[in-house]
Amino acid sequence: MRQNDRVPASRADNTAYEFTAELWEWDAKASWFFVTVPVEISDEIDARTHGLTNGFGSVRVRVRIGSSEWATSLFPDSKQQAYVLPIKKAVRVAEGIAPGDEARVRIELVDFS
């Protein structure tokens, strides 16, 4: 797993965040792919949603990478001290991204205005 807390991040509005992060594959039997939300943004999301998260500490979000948009959840990763965002195969294919590639990501918190 890679830390990307040095990646510049910008907030588009009160509940939306934009950042660039590297796609990585989880070391497990299943093929799960993620990007790590920068630590600064993860800390802000954690503070904003503290006590209001769903199962496993997940936070519901709307996501955009390129022209692909979908709803999913961020999940806390204790090793990285940051949230991770799963990137489904349809998005990886549509946007032409593979492990090691960087992607520009926009996330918007759902139900946390």
C-alpha positions as CSV (number, residue, x, y, z in Angstrom):
1,M,0.0,0.0,0.0
2,R,1.1,3.5,-0.7
3,Q,0.7,6.7,1.3
4,N,-0.1,9.7,-0.7
5,D,-0.4,12.4,2.0
6,R,2.0,14.6,0.0
7,V,-0.5,14.8,-2.9
8,P,-2.0,18.3,-3.2
9,A,-5.6,18.4,-2.3
10,S,-8.3,21.0,-2.8
11,R,-11.8,21.3,-1.5
12,A,-14.4,22.2,-4.2
13,D,-17.1,23.0,-1.6
14,N,-18.2,22.1,1.9
15,T,-18.7,18.4,1.2
16,A,-16.6,17.8,-1.8
17,Y,-12.9,17.1,-2.1
18,E,-10.5,16.7,-5.1
19,F,-7.1,15.0,-5.1
20,T,-4.8,12.9,-7.2
21,A,-3.9,9.4,-6.0
22,E,-2.3,6.2,-7.2
23,L,-4.4,3.1,-7.9
24,W,-3.2,0.1,-5.9
25,E,-4.4,-3.5,-5.5
26,W,-5.2,-4.9,-2.1
27,D,-3.0,-7.8,-1.0
28,A,-5.7,-10.5,-0.6
29,K,-7.2,-13.4,-2.5
30,A,-9.9,-11.2,-4.1
31,S,-8.9,-8.5,-6.6
32,W,-9.9,-5.3,-4.9
33,F,-8.4,-2.0,-6.2
34,F,-8.3,1.3,-4.2
35,V,-6.9,4.8,-4.1
36,T,-6.0,6.2,-0.7
37,V,-7.6,9.5,0.3
38,P,-4.8,11.9,1.4
39,V,-4.3,12.0,5.2
40,E,-5.3,15.7,5.4
41,I,-8.6,15.1,3.7
42,S,-9.1,11.9,5.6
43,D,-8.7,13.7,8.9
44,E,-11.2,16.4,7.9
45,I,-13.7,13.8,6.7
46,D,-13.2,11.8,10.0
47,A,-13.8,15.0,12.0
48,R,-16.9,15.9,10.0
49,T,-18.5,12.4,10.2
50,H,-17.3,11.3,13.6
51,G,-20.1,9.2,15.2
52,L,-22.2,9.3,12.1
53,T,-20.5,6.6,10.0
54,N,-22.0,3.3,8.7
55,G,-20.8,-0.2,9.2
56,F,-17.0,-0.7,9.5
57,G,-16.7,3.1,9.9
58,S,-17.6,3.6,6.2
59,V,-18.7,7.0,4.8
60,R,-21.0,7.2,1.9
61,V,-19.8,9.2,-1.1
62,R,-20.4,10.1,-4.7
63,V,-17.3,9.8,-6.8
64,R,-16.0,11.1,-10.1
65,I,-12.9,9.9,-12.0
66,G,-12.8,11.3,-15.5
67,S,-16.3,10.9,-17.0
68,S,-17.3,8.0,-14.6
69,E,-19.5,8.8,-11.7
70,W,-20.9,6.4,-9.1
71,A,-21.9,6.0,-5.4
72,T,-19.8,4.0,-3.0
73,S,-18.3,4.3,0.4
74,L,-14.9,5.2,1.8
75,F,-13.4,2.8,4.3
76,P,-10.9,3.6,7.1
77,D,-7.5,1.9,6.8
78,S,-5.7,1.8,10.1
79,K,-2.4,0.9,8.5
80,Q,-2.4,4.1,6.4
81,Q,-4.3,6.2,9.0
82,A,-6.5,7.3,6.0
83,Y,-9.6,6.4,4.2
84,V,-9.4,4.2,1.1
85,L,-11.8,4.4,-1.9
86,P,-12.6,1.2,-3.9
87,I,-12.4,1.6,-7.6
88,K,-14.6,-0.9,-9.5
89,K,-13.6,-2.7,-12.6
90,A,-16.1,-0.8,-14.9
91,V,-14.4,2.5,-13.9
92,R,-10.9,1.2,-14.2
93,V,-11.7,0.0,-17.8
94,A,-13.7,3.1,-18.8
95,E,-11.0,5.4,-17.6
96,G,-8.0,3.3,-18.7
97,I,-6.4,3.1,-15.3
98,A,-4.3,0.3,-13.8
99,P,-2.4,-0.3,-10.6
100,G,0.4,2.3,-10.4
101,D,-1.5,4.9,-12.5
102,E,-2.5,8.1,-10.9
103,A,-6.1,9.3,-11.1
104,R,-7.8,12.6,-10.4
105,V,-10.6,11.9,-8.0
106,R,-13.5,14.0,-6.8
107,I,-15.5,12.7,-3.8
108,E,-18.6,14.3,-2.3
109,L,-19.9,13.2,1.1
110,V,-23.5,12.0,1.0
111,D,-25.8,12.9,3.9
112,F,-23.2,15.1,5.6
113,S,-23.9,18.7,4.6
